[in-house]
């Protein structure tokens, strides 16, 4: 989908949207949105958004965003026996722009090795 467009794909599909667009993909899917866009992928999915964008992925997923973007990922909290969400902002220091992240078993963001 183009600028401000909406793209949706099913499980294991790929959805791509341009500037300020919304891309949504199902489990194990890939969602990519441009600057100020929103990318959402399901369990084991990959979400990528540009500068000031929001990338959200389900359990065991990965997220990437440009500078000043937001990453939201899901993890399993063994001690509480439930899924939880973790969120962070890409600040260019603790969390780098255009870098893929996942959550560890404690719900902390860690870089994914290339």
N, C-alpha and C positions, 0 to 999 in steps of 0.2 A: 504494500500500500504506500502511497506517496505521502507528502507532507500532510500532517494532521490526520492521516488515514488510520484505518483499523485493519489489522491482519490477524486471523485466527487459524490455528492448525490443531488437528487432533493429536492423540498420543503418538509420540515419536515423529511428529511433524515439525516443520519449520515455518515460523511466522516472522516477517520482516516489515517494519513500518519506518517511515522517514521522520523528519524533524517534527517533534511534538506529537508523534503518532503513538498508537497503542498496539503492541504485539503480544499475543497470548498463545501459548502452546501447551498441550497436554503433557502427561507423564512421559519422561525421557525425551521431551521435545526441546527445541531451541527457539527462543524468542529474542529478537533483536530490534531495538528502537533507537532512533537518532537522538540528538541533543534535546533535552527537556521532555523526552519520551518516557513511556512506561513499558517495561518488558516483564512478563510474568510467565514462568514455566512451572510445570508440576513436579512431582517426585522424580528425582534423578535428572531433572532438567537443567538447562543452561539458559540464564537470562543475562542479556547485555544491553546496557543503555548508555547513551552519550553523556556529555557534560550536563549537569543539573538534572539528570534522569533518575528514574527509580528502577532497580532491578530486583525482582523477587523470584525466589525459587523454592520449591518444596523440599521435603526431606531428602538428604544426600545430594542436593543440587549445588550448583555453583552460580555465582553472580559477579558481574563486572559492571562498573560505571565510570564515567568520566569525572573530572574534578567537580566537587560540590554535589556529587550524586549521592544516592541513598542505596544501601544494600540491605536486603531483608532475606534471611534464610531460616529454615526450619530444622530443628534438631530434636533427638529423642533424649529426654531427661530420665535416665535409668532410675535415679533415686525417687523421683516423683511419679514414675510410670506414666508419662504423658509427653506429647509433642509440645515444644515451645518454640517461640520465635526470637531471633536476635536481629538487631538493627544497628547499623553504623553509618556514619557519613564519611564520604571520601574527602579527606582533608589534605592529601598530598604528603603527609608525614607518616602518621601511624597506619593509615590505609591509603594505598597508592592508587592513582587514577589508572584506568585501562589495564588493571591487573585482576586476574581471576582469583576469587576467594571461595572457600568452603568453611564449614564449621567443624571444630574438633568435638570430641565427646563431652566436653565441658561447656559447649556453646560459644567458644571463642573463635573469632575470625582468624584464619590462617591462609597464607598464599598457597595457591595450587602450583606445583612445579610444572614447568612447560613440558 
